[in-house]
Amino acid sequence: MLDTSVRRFGSRNVLDFMGRTLTYAALGESVDRAARGLQDLGVVKGTRVALCLPNTPYYPILFFAILKAGGIVVNVNPLYVERELAHLLEDSGATIIATCDIAEIHARVLKVAGQMGVKHVITCPIAGALPTVKSIAYRLFKRAEIGRAPSDARHCTFDSLLKAKGAPVPVAVSPNEVAVLQYTGGTTGEPKAAMLSHANLVANADAMVTFVGGEQPHQDRVLGALPLFHVFALTTVLTYSIRTGAEMILLPRFELQQLLKTIDRTKPSYFPAVPTIYAAITTAAETQKIDLSSIHACISGGAPLPAEVRTAFEAATGAKLVEGYGLSEASPIITCNPIDGINKPGSAGLPFPGTTIEIRDREDPTRLLPVGENGEICARGPQITQGYWHKPAATAELFADGALRTGDVGHLDEDGYLFIVDRIKDLILAGGYNVYPRVIEEALYEHPAVFEAVVIGVPDKYRGQAPKAFVVLAEGAVATPLELRDFLRDKISKIELPREVEIRDTLPKTLIGKLSKKELVAEEAAKAAAAEARGVNA
């Protein structure tokens, strides 16, 4: 895919990073040199190489260089703590890791890599990716925040990697061989690596091309505010852009004002993001002028898009916002609302091109359910993973009659649109009744004072579990927990009514801005255990 695009679009810009651009021809040359450098470090077919990088030009260069050298990319979140990073390196068997020179991240990677026996660490300097003036300023004013690698055979820099002599040795790789180990489950438990093949990644990129109406005669610009190590951005930003000759506008992290200035400067045509980012833009639009007229579509993924967030965003900006749905095990997209067509409120859209959606009985996954009946959402298609890396038991549980089990509950309507009720793992069992947190969250978002809402199940002596809501209020808004509970009384059933509403200044999020429940669940479990211990001791 990359070589074809380099030949077709060589003179086009492939990326813009903070104002510094790179052409397709230059990307192709850097990938070849990096691939040879990786081979000189010992990369052969099947070698796992970890990428622990924020969005910079280093990521796409090394991503395609690893694949060209015959290796397997292991995507790693740079904000993982030592324990999480150690698990990924041990589980994947990665022998090389590339990271940035941001001191905090760099020190953590070097420490864990040494403990895990990783053979080589490649350091990618942030200053080296910036435009000249910004690079000088970064080295001058951020000197204390720049990590330094030891000068030995185990450590090398990105620049030294590119000094390798000769072309990369060709490696024969079949489409069905593993290209990426994409770790999943980080918000609910210990991550597992979904094995995504070359064919999986190309299939989802091709499906996105079909979804947006085919290749365009003009060059699209795709705004990359989400990290490329996340599977949503991997397809909607990286592989889609390379497949169509688009330009990626990369931002190292989400920072609202920097994002808005970048939109104004670069005029992107597609903007994939998560609901919390769109909500932040909506709030900003109340006090400043925001021009999103260049954007053909904003595509929301990574987390459910509350109807109120979509409506408010479109009203405030005039931009089109559609919700998609997917998961790491599907590379990731399996459904999306059409950009130019019926966008049903509350729906995750129609099956992505080449994808079949099935609704199966949760108690008997061999039984398909009719239209309108809730069950487990399952999917078939060329983008579906082969399974989990070195986890045959978990892989066996992942499929039902060959269809991917998503772990989500939902139904199809008569037009084929998918409606998601909630995750099976998030299901609250209250007095024998199934309570879906998303139903409560959607009701909370109807209150004008609610900016963010999360609902989890907490221990309850009488019902087993009871729902508890955590809420962040909109800036300047005022509401009490009692008022919010009263607001819900005519919108949800008594069994769904939260036992408690807790108002907080912030809620835990993942790096891409997705609201994360695992920290709240752990916090409430610790409270319950402490309360029980006090009762026993008394």
C-alpha positions in Angstrom: 0.0 0.0 0.0 2.7 2.5 0.9 4.9 1.8 -2.1 1.9 2.2 -4.4 1.1 5.6 -2.9 4.7 6.7 -3.0 4.7 6.0 -6.7 1.3 7.7 -7.3 1.6 10.7 -5.0 5.3 11.2 -4.6 5.2 15.0 -4.8 2.2 15.4 -2.4 2.6 16.2 1.2 1.9 13.1 3.3 1.9 14.8 6.7 2.1 18.1 8.5 3.5 18.2 12.0 3.3 21.5 13.7 4.0 23.2 10.4 6.8 20.9 9.2 5.8 18.9 6.1 7.0 15.7 4.5 6.2 14.4 1.0 5.2 10.9 0.0 8.5 10.5 -1.8 10.5 11.6 1.3 8.4 9.2 3.5 9.1 6.3 1.2 12.9 7.0 1.3 12.9 7.3 5.1 10.9 4.1 5.4 13.4 2.2 3.2 16.4 3.5 5.2 14.8 2.8 8.6 13.8 -0.7 7.4 17.4 -1.4 6.5 18.5 0.0 9.9 16.1 -2.2 11.7 17.3 -5.2 9.8 20.9 -4.3 10.8 19.7 -4.3 14.4 18.4 -7.9 13.9 14.8 -7.5 12.7 13.8 -10.5 10.7 10.4 -11.9 9.8 8.2 -12.0 12.8 10.4 -9.9 15.1 8.2 -7.8 17.4 9.1 -4.1 17.6 7.3 -1.8 20.0 6.3 1.7 19.1 5.9 3.8 22.3 5.4 7.2 20.6 3.1 10.2 20.5 2.0 11.5 17.1 5.1 12.7 15.3 6.6 11.9 11.9 8.6 9.1 13.6 5.5 7.0 14.0 4.4 6.5 10.4 8.1 6.1 9.3 8.8 3.4 11.8 5.4 1.7 11.4 5.9 1.0 7.7 9.6 0.4 8.2 8.9 -2.4 10.7 6.4 -4.0 8.3 8.8 -3.7 5.3 11.6 -5.3 7.4 9.3 -8.2 8.1 8.6 -7.3 11.7 5.4 -7.0 13.7 4.3 -3.6 15.2 3.5 -3.6 18.9 1.5 -0.5 19.7 2.2 0.9 23.2 0.6 3.8 25.0 3.4 6.2 26.1 1.5 7.0 29.3 1.5 3.4 30.5 3.0 3.0 33.9 5.9 0.6 34.4 3.8 -2.4 35.3 1.6 -2.0 32.2 4.6 -1.4 29.9 6.4 -4.5 31.4 3.3 -6.6 30.7 3.1 -5.6 27.1 6.8 -6.1 26.4 6.7 -9.5 28.1 3.5 -10.7 26.5 4.5 -9.6 23.0 8.1 -10.7 23.2 9.2 -7.4 21.7 13.0 -7.2 21.4 13.2 -3.6 20.2 11.3 -0.5 21.3 11.2 3.0 19.9 10.3 5.9 22.1 10.5 9.7 22.2 13.0 11.7 24.3 10.4 13.4 26.6 12.2 12.8 29.8 9.4 11.2 31.8 8.5 8.7 29.1 12.1 8.1 28.1 13.3 7.3 31.6 10.3 4.9 32.2 10.9 3.1 28.9 14.7 2.7 29.4 14.1 1.4 32.9 11.5 -1.2 31.9 13.3 -2.2 28.7 16.4 -2.9 30.8 14.4 -5.0 33.3 12.7 -7.0 30.5 15.9 -7.6 28.5 14.9 -5.7 25.4 17.9 -5.8 23.0 17.6 -2.3 21.5 16.0 1.1 22.4 15.6 3.7 19.6 15.3 7.3 20.8 13.4 9.7 18.6 14.1 13.4 19.5 11.0 15.6 19.5 13.1 18.6 18.4 14.2 16.7 15.3 10.6 16.5 14.1 9.7 20.2 14.5 10.1 23.1 12.1 13.5 24.8 12.4 12.4 27.7 14.6 10.3 25.6 16.9 13.1 23.0 17.1 15.6 25.6 18.3 13.0 26.9 20.9 12.3 23.4 22.1 15.9 22.6 22.7 16.4 25.9 24.4 13.4 26.1 26.7 12.6 22.4 27.2 16.2 21.3 27.9 15.4 20.0 31.3 12.6 17.8 29.8 14.7 16.1 27.2 15.9 12.6 28.0 19.4 11.4 27.2 20.2 7.8 26.1 23.4 6.0 27.2 26.1 5.8 24.5 26.3 2.1 24.0 25.5 -0.6 21.5 22.0 -1.2 23.1 20.8 2.3 22.5 20.6 4.2 19.3 18.9 7.3 17.9 16.5 7.6 15.0 19.0 9.5 13.0 21.6 6.8 13.4 19.1 4.2 12.3 18.6 6.1 9.0 22.4 6.0 8.3 22.2 2.3 7.4 23.8 1.6 4.0 21.9 -0.1 1.2 18.3 -1.0 0.5 16.3 -3.2 2.8 16.4 -6.9 2.2 13.1 -8.0 0.6 11.0 -10.1 2.9 8.1 -12.3 1.6 5.0 -11.7 3.8 1.6 -13.1 3.0 -1.5 -10.9 3.5 -2.8 -13.1 6.3 0.3 -12.9 8.5 0.3 -10.7 11.6 1.2 -7.0 11.0 0.2 -5.4 14.3 -0.4 -6.5 17.9 -3.1 -4.1 19.1 -3.7 -4.4 22.8 -7.2 -4.1 24.0 -9.1 -4.3 27.2 -7.1 -1.7 29.0 -10.3 0.1 30.4 -11.8 -3.2 31.8 -8.9 -5.5 32.6 -5.4 -6.8 31.7 -4.8 -6.0 28.0 -4.7 -8.7 25.4 -3.2 -8.4 22.0 -5.5 -8.6 19.0 -3.6 -10.0 16.0 -4.3 -7.8 13.1 -3.0 -9.0 9.7 -1.9 -7.0 6.7 -5.1 -8.0 5.0 -7.2 -6.8 8.0 -5.6 -3.3 7.9 -5.9 -3.0 4.2 -9.5 -4.2 4.2 -10.6 -1.6 6.8 -8.8 1.2 4.9 -10.5 0.1 1.6 -13.9 -0.1 3.3 -13.4 3.5 4.6 -12.6 4.6 1.0 -15.9 3.1 -0.1 -17.7 4.6 2.9 -16.6 8.2 2.1 -17.6 7.8 -1.6 -14.5 6.5 -3.3 -11.2 8.1 -4.1 -11.5 11.9 -4.7 -9.7 13.8 -7.4 -8.6 16.3 -4.8 -6.3 15.6 -1.9 -8.0 15.2 1.4 -6.5 16.4 4.7 -7.2 14.3 7.7 -6.8 15.8 11.2 -4.9 13.4 13.5 -5.6 14.7 17.0 -6.0 11.1 18.3 -2.9 9.0 18.9 -1.9 6.8 16.0 -1.1 3.9 18.4 -4.9 3.8 19.1 -6.6 1.5 16.6 -9.3 4.2 15.7 -6.7 6.6 14.5 -4.6 3.8 13.0 -7.3 3.3 10.4 -9.1 6.7 10.1 -5.9 8.7 10.0 -2.9 6.6 9.0 -3.9 3.8 6.7 -6.8 5.7 5.1 -4.5 8.6 4.4 -1.8 6.4 2.9 -4.4 4.5 0.9 -5.9 7.6 -0.7 -2.9 9.9 -0.9 -4.3 12.2 1.7 -2.3 14.5 4.0 -2.2 13.7 7.7 -2.3 16.7 10.0 -0.6 15.3 13.1 -0.9 16.8 16.6 1.2 15.3 19.4 -1.7 15.4 21.9 -5.1 17.0 22.3 -5.0 20.6 23.5 -8.1 22.5 22.6 -6.6 25.9 21.5 -3.8 24.3 19.6 -6.3 22.0 17.8 -8.5 25.0 16.8 -5.5 27.0 15.5 -4.4 23.9 13.5 -7.9 23.6 12.0 -7.8 27.3 11.0 -4.3 26.9 9.5 -4.6 23.6 7.6 -8.3 23.4 6.7 -8.8 19.6 7.1 -11.5 17.8 5.3 -12.0 14.9 7.8 -11.8 15.0 11.6 -12.0 11.7 13.5 -12.2 12.2 17.2 -13.9 11.0 20.4 -17.1 12.5 22.0 -15.2 14.4 24.7 -13.2 16.3 22.1 -16.4 17.3 20.2 -18.0 18.4 23.6 -14.9 20.5 24.4 -15.2 22.3 21.0 -18.9 22.9 21.6 -18.2 24.6 24.9 -15.4 26.7 23.2 -17.9 27.8 20.5 -19.9 29.6 23.1 -17.1 32.2 23.6 -15.1 32.2 20.4 -15.7 31.9 16.7 -14.9 28.5 15.3 -14.7 27.8 11.6 -15.1 24.1 10.6 -16.5 24.9 7.1 -13.6 23.0 5.4 -14.5 19.7 7.2 -16.7 17.4 5.1 -17.4 15.1 8.1 -16.4 14.6 11.7 -16.4 10.9 12.6 -16.9 10.0 16.3 -15.6 6.7 17.6 -13.8 5.2 20.6 -16.8 5.7 22.9 -20.6 6.1 22.6 -21.7 9.5 21.2 -24.5 11.0 23.4 -27.3 12.4 21.2 -27.1 15.7 23.1 -23.4 16.0 22.3 -24.0 15.5 18.6 -26.9 17.9 18.4 -25.1 20.6 20.4 -21.9 20.2 18.3 -23.7 20.5 15.0 -25.7 23.4 16.2 -22.7 25.3 17.5 -20.3 24.6 14.6 -22.4 23.8 11.6 -20.2 20.7 11.0 -21.5 17.2 10.2 -20.9 14.7 13.0 -21.5 11.0 12.4 -21.1 8.1 14.9 -19.2 5.0 14.1 -18.6 1.8 16.1 -15.8 -0.7 16.2 -13.3 -2.4 18.4 -9.6 -3.3 18.3 -10.4 -6.9 17.2 -12.0 -5.5 14.0 -9.3 -3.1 12.9 -11.5 -1.4 14.2 -14.6 -0.2 12.3 -17.7 -2.4 11.8 -20.5 0.2 11.5 -20.9 3.9 10.8 -23.7 6.3 10.1 -23.5 7.5 6.5 -22.0 10.9 5.8 -24.5 11.7 3.1 -27.6 9.9 4.1 -29.9 9.1 7.0 -28.2 9.6 10.3 -30.5 8.0 12.9 -30.3 9.5 16.4 -28.9 7.0 18.9 -27.7 4.7 16.2 -24.2 3.5 15.5 -25.1 3.3 11.8 -25.0 0.7 9.0 -22.6 -2.1 8.6 -19.3 -0.9 7.1 -18.7 -2.1 3.5 -18.0 -5.8 3.4 -19.2 -6.3 7.0 -22.1 -8.4 8.2 -23.7 -7.6 11.6 -25.5 -10.4 13.5 -27.4 -10.2 16.8 -27.0 -13.4 18.8 -28.7 -14.7 22.0 -26.4 -13.9 25.0 -27.3 -17.2 26.7 -27.1 -19.3 23.5 -24.7 -17.6 21.0 -25.6 -20.1 18.3 -29.1 -18.6 18.0 -29.6 -15.6 15.8 -32.2 -13.0 17.0 -34.8 -11.2 14.9 -34.9 -7.5 14.0 -35.6 -5.3 17.1 -34.5 -7.8 19.7 -31.5 -7.1 21.9 -28.7 -9.5 22.0 -24.9 -9.7 21.7 -23.6 -7.8 18.6 -21.4 -10.0 16.4 -19.6 -9.2 13.2 -18.1 -10.9 10.2 -15.8 -9.3 7.6 -12.3 -9.2 6.2 -11.1 -6.8 8.9 -11.8 -9.3 11.8 -8.8 -10.4 13.9 -7.5 -14.0 13.8 -7.6 -13.9 17.6 -5.5 -13.0 20.6 -1.7 -13.4 20.7 -0.7 -16.6 22.5 -4.2 -16.9 24.1 -6.0 -19.8 22.5 -8.7 -20.0 25.3 -9.5 -16.3 25.0 -9.5 -16.6 21.2 -12.0 -19.5 21.3 -14.3 -17.4 23.5 -14.0 -14.5 21.1 -16.0 -16.2 18.3 -19.5 -17.7 17.9 -19.9 -19.8 14.8 -17.0 -17.9 13.3 -18.5 -14.4 14.0 -16.7 -12.0 16.3 -18.4 -11.5 19.6 -18.1 -7.8 20.5 -19.2 -8.1 24.2 -21.8 -5.3 23.5 -25.6 -5.5 23.6 -27.8 -4.0 20.9 -30.2 -4.6 18.1 -30.8 -4.0 14.4 -33.8 -2.1 13.2 -35.8 -2.8 10.0 -33.4 -0.6 7.9 -30.3 -2.4 9.1 -29.1 0.3 11.5 -27.4 -0.8 14.7 -28.4 0.5 18.1 -26.1 -0.2 21.0 -27.6 -0.6 24.4 -24.4 -1.2 26.5 -21.4 -3.4 27.1 -22.1 -6.8 28.6 -19.2 -6.2 31.0 -20.8 -3.0 32.2 -24.2 -4.6 32.8 -25.5 -4.0 36.3 -27.4 -6.8 37.9 -29.8 -5.1 40.3 -32.2 -7.3 42.2 -32.3 -9.7 39.3 -32.9 -7.0 36.7 -30.5 -6.0 33.9 -29.6 -2.3 34.2 -27.7 -0.8 31.3 -25.5 2.2 32.4 -25.7 3.8 29.0 -29.5 4.3 29.3 -28.9 6.2 32.6 -26.0 8.2 31.1 -28.0 9.2 28.1 -30.8 10.5 30.4 -28.3 12.5 32.5 -26.9 14.1 29.3 -30.4 15.6 28.8 -29.9 17.8 31.8 -28.4 21.2 30.6 -26.0 21.3 33.5 -24.3 17.9 32.7 -21.1 18.0 30.8 -19.9 14.4 31.4 -21.5 11.4 33.0 -20.4 7.9 33.8 -22.5 5.2 35.5 -21.1 2.0 37.2 -22.5 -0.7 39.3 -21.6 -0.6 43.0 -22.1 -3.3 45.7 -25.6 -3.2 47.3 -26.5 -5.5 50.2 -30.2 -5.7 49.2 -30.0 -5.8 45.4 -26.5 -7.2 44.8 -25.6 -4.2 42.7 -27.0 -0.7 42.3 -26.2 2.0 39.8 -24.1 5.0 40.9 -23.6 8.1 38.7 -20.5 10.3 38.5 -21.1 13.7 36.9 -19.0 16.7 35.8 -21.0 19.8 35.4 -20.7 22.2 32.5 -18.6 25.3 33.2 -20.7 27.8 35.1 -23.6 25.4 35.6 -25.1 24.6 39.0 -26.9 21.5 40.1 -27.0 19.3 43.2 -27.0 15.5 43.3 -30.5 15.5 44.6 -31.7 17.7 41.7 -30.1 15.4 39.2 -31.7 12.3 40.8 -35.1 14.1 40.7 -34.5 15.0 37.0 -34.1 11.3 36.2 -37.3 10.1 37.9 -39.6 10.4 34.8 -36.9 9.4 32.3 -35.8 6.0 33.6 -37.3 3.2 35.7 -37.1 3.0 39.5 -34.7 0.1 39.2 -32.4 2.2 37.0 -32.4 5.3 39.3 -28.9 5.8 40.6 -28.6 5.1 44.3 -26.2 8.0 44.4 -25.1 10.8 42.1 -21.6 12.1 42.8 -20.4 15.4 41.3 -16.7 15.7 40.5 -14.4 18.2 39.0 -13.0 15.6 36.5 -13.5 12.0 35.5 -10.8 9.5 34.6 -10.0 9.3 30.9 -7.8 7.3 28.6 -5.1 9.0 26.6 -7.6 9.5 23.7 -10.1 11.2 25.9 -12.4 8.2 26.4 -14.2 8.2 29.7 -12.7 5.3 31.7 -14.7 3.3 34.3 -12.1 0.9 35.7 -10.7 3.5 38.1 -14.1 4.3 39.5 -15.0 0.6 39.8 -11.7 0.0 41.7 -12.3 3.0 43.9 -15.8 1.9 44.8 -14.7 -1.7 45.4 -12.0 -0.4 47.8 -14.6 1.7 49.7 -16.9 -1.3 50.0 -14.1 -3.5 51.3 -13.0 -0.9 53.8 -16.6 -0.5 55.0 -17.0 -4.2 55.4 -13.7 -4.4 57.3 -14.8 -1.7 59.7 -18.0 -3.6 60.2 -16.2 -6.8 61.0 -13.7 -5.1 63.3 -16.5 -3.4 65.2 
